Amino acid sequence: MKQPPSYETPALREFGEVLKSRRTIELFLQTLVPEALIDEAIETAIWAPNHHVTEPWRFYRLGDATKQYCLDLCRDIVAAKKGEKAADFKRQSWSEKPGWLVVTCARSDNELLQQEDYAACCAAVQNLTLYLWKAGVGTKWTSGDITRHPRFFEIIGMDEHTEFVVGLIWYGYAKLTPTQSRRDVNDVKIELP
């Protein structure tokens, strides 16, 4: 009888460490990430679990001109809520994010399919961020006001009737990697008879 494979392997332990060490990065070095690496990360991302293989995701990589329009929109949104000083600070902060990627999900009239597709897109984002983390590239997944603004859809050329934004992913080499902890597994694991 064939024995099941051992789960006690260095490769599995290393994989677990990659998963546990990934952090949301707020501050980035101004070193550009190679486009080929982003392409590889997207290729890996689309292997996420996906019911009925609908492949509902799209990945928009924003160039410098598009980022400038987004920075202006960000400033306008913040100025309307918090004033000019906060808007200038936010624009400056966002201008220091070297790489921008927008992930969208196809819209569906079928509520269950929409939930499944959104979950698949979230899994794709996780694949993307983990692949980049393993390559030494940090990310921040944001879904703030800008990602729901009609002007944002115009800026990136997205039809808001056929897709919606799952997240704006900033990426780059981390200037600072924060520490973090999680609850003990026994606090979240429920054993049933």
Secondary structure by P-SEA (a helix, b strand, c coil): cccccccccaaaaaaaaaaaacccccccccccccaaaaaaaaaaaaccccccccccbbbbbbcaaaaaaaaaaaaaaaaacccaaaaaaaaaaaaaccbbbbbbbbbbccaaaaaaaaaaaaaaaaaaaaaaaaacbbbbbbbccccccaaaaaaacccccccccccccccccccbbbbbccccccccccccc
